């Protein structure tokens, strides 16, 4: 796995931040949550890039700390693809940007959530 330093591309007019870990590599795009897109290489199980739309809003801290976001996009994926997505965002370089956690509103229900480590 040949990884270089990530490339950060910020487009102020559209308030978009794109982080590329493996520039030019073919990838599958997955919407993790509204405004957060993961690009991954499914076969190699690695993060290729992450795009944040409306980044200034996503990165705003709340009175209680960083914002968290439910991974609503996972419910649209096959179980196999869900496993791949969870795996890649728990390992660098994905875990360098996104912190995965669980919200447990009841004993029967858990909802994967993430924080930006900006």
Buried (B, 14 or more C-beta within 10 A) or exposed (E): EEEEEBEEEEEEEEBBBBBBBBEEBEBBEBBBBEBBBBBBBBEEBBBBBBBBBBBEEBEEEEEEEBBBBBBBBBEEBEEEBBEBBEBBBEEEBBBBBBBBEEEEEEEEEEBBBBBBEE
